[in-house]
Each structure stands twice: as C-alpha cells, then as structure tokens.
C-alpha cells in the first residue's frame, strides 16, 4: 500500500483532472474521468492519498462539462490537487 505518490503519478492525475474539467460536455469528459477513477481504484494507494484521490474524483465529476457555477466547482478540484501535492515523494 502506497502512502505517498510520485511526481509522475501526480502529473498524470493532474492532467486527467484538468482535461476532465475543461471538457465541453460530460460525454467528452467521460474518457478522462474513467482513467482517473481507474487510477484511484487500482493503484494501491492507502491512507490520506487514497482519500484525497477519491475526493478529487468526486470534485472532478461535479465540475466536468458545462455545469452551473463552474468556477466554484473548479475551485474544489484545485483544492484537492493542492492537498494531494503534499504527498509527493521527494
């Protein structure tokens, strides 16, 4: 079980989250979201890292596509990414 995340893994997660949020529609966002959820469920993360990635998936799902109050929902995605950044291995 991994309690830390590598910079490469973080970069991949961040890229998928940003692509999902910037997608025009939920349909366009679905492939990115599916990959993000796969990483969250199958990468063997534990503890806080697992919780933060799960929260991130929820935040990204809420902000994906054309939604009302997009800026507020995107803010939560940014907060989850900032929390995850604290767990990058050095």
JOPE-V313799 format. One record per backbone hydrogen bond with DSSP energy under -0.5 kcal/mol. CO is the residue of the C=O (numbers start at 1). NH is the residue of the N-H. If there is no record, write none. Layout:
co=CO nh=NH
co=CO nh=NH
//
This chain:
co=1 nh=3
co=2 nh=46
co=5 nh=89
co=6 nh=10
co=7 nh=11
co=8 nh=12
co=9 nh=13
co=10 nh=14
co=11 nh=15
co=12 nh=16
co=13 nh=17
co=14 nh=18
co=15 nh=19
co=16 nh=20
co=17 nh=21
co=18 nh=22
co=19 nh=23
co=20 nh=23
co=20 nh=65
co=25 nh=29
co=26 nh=30
co=29 nh=33
co=30 nh=34
co=31 nh=35
co=32 nh=36
co=33 nh=37
co=34 nh=38
co=35 nh=39
co=36 nh=40
co=37 nh=41
co=38 nh=42
co=39 nh=43
co=44 nh=2
co=46 nh=49
co=46 nh=50
co=47 nh=51
co=48 nh=52
co=49 nh=53
co=50 nh=54
co=51 nh=55
co=52 nh=56
co=53 nh=57
co=54 nh=58
co=55 nh=59
co=56 nh=60
co=57 nh=61
co=58 nh=62
co=59 nh=63
co=60 nh=64
co=65 nh=67
co=67 nh=70
co=69 nh=73
co=70 nh=74
co=71 nh=75
co=72 nh=76
co=73 nh=77
co=74 nh=78
co=75 nh=79
co=76 nh=80
co=77 nh=81
co=78 nh=82
co=79 nh=83
co=80 nh=84
co=81 nh=85
co=82 nh=86
co=83 nh=86
co=84 nh=87
co=85 nh=88
co=87 nh=5
//
